[in-house]
Amino acid sequence: MFENNDYFDFNITNYCNAGCPTCKRYSMPSNPHIKNEVKEFLIQNRVHMNFDDFKKILYLNEDLFFGKGAQFCGEFGDPLMHPKIEDFTIFSCKFFRTLKINTNAGLKRKKYFENVSHLKNKLVMYFGIDGTTDEINNKYRIGVNTKTAFENMNLWKKLKCEPQWDYIVFQHNIDDVENALNYAIDNRIQINLKINLRETYREIRKITKDQFKKIQNIVYEKNDKIITFQDYYE
């Protein structure tokens, strides 16, 4: 299985600055009045991956990993929370063919972006921002500083890198989608509209097929290559 795998996902930290309601970090009580709680094993094991251990694992398995693709997706935490994210990034861009990093971008990391921008031919940054205002974005990305997120994404563009804007479409932000598309077009930022596929939980609801078609029509009207739109899944 590993020999045929072309991409490897590494969770380098389980620290996160956001409180997304349906994230796997949290329990999801059936009672809507009970607050989500961080799962016990994460409370007891809040860790950043040791950078030396990371390098050792890769070097000891060089035949398996070298030249492949890698991703810091942040399944349980945001990669930019790691205090040595710059070291991880620089080393990984030397070792792997490409490196993808997903972040909610709400942390002040100007120096980091500036210091790794020279790796733009191998490094792809995905900015998860689900609203053009703090009010809308924080419906899901709870606790994220949306202003900072946009500043980081625009800085990455200013550094002559090509940011990827991941915008997850829910029922609560459907009316904001066109604003996001206009912003992306005006600033020439690649935007990827994704449909929320996680289980409906409180106000976090998946759009209907009719709503999907409505957005699809808007995308077709814009007719711009910088927009990608995920298919609708049951």
Secondary structure as GFF3:
##gff-version 3
##sequence-region A 1 234
A	DSSP	beta_strand	7	9	.	.	.	ID=ss1
A	DSSP	alpha_helix	40	44	.	.	.	ID=ss2
A	DSSP	alpha_helix	51	60	.	.	.	ID=ss3
A	DSSP	alpha_helix	62	65	.	.	.	ID=ss4
A	DSSP	beta_strand	69	72	.	.	.	ID=ss5
A	DSSP	three_ten_helix	79	81	.	.	.	ID=ss6
A	DSSP	alpha_helix	85	95	.	.	.	ID=ss7
A	DSSP	beta_strand	98	103	.	.	.	ID=ss8
A	DSSP	alpha_helix	110	116	.	.	.	ID=ss9
A	DSSP	three_ten_helix	117	119	.	.	.	ID=ss10
A	DSSP	beta_strand	123	128	.	.	.	ID=ss11
A	DSSP	alpha_helix	134	137	.	.	.	ID=ss12
A	DSSP	alpha_helix	146	158	.	.	.	ID=ss13
A	DSSP	beta_strand	164	169	.	.	.	ID=ss14
A	DSSP	three_ten_helix	174	176	.	.	.	ID=ss15
A	DSSP	alpha_helix	177	187	.	.	.	ID=ss16
A	DSSP	beta_strand	190	195	.	.	.	ID=ss17
A	DSSP	alpha_helix	209	222	.	.	.	ID=ss18
A	DSSP	beta_strand	227	229	.	.	.	ID=ss19
###
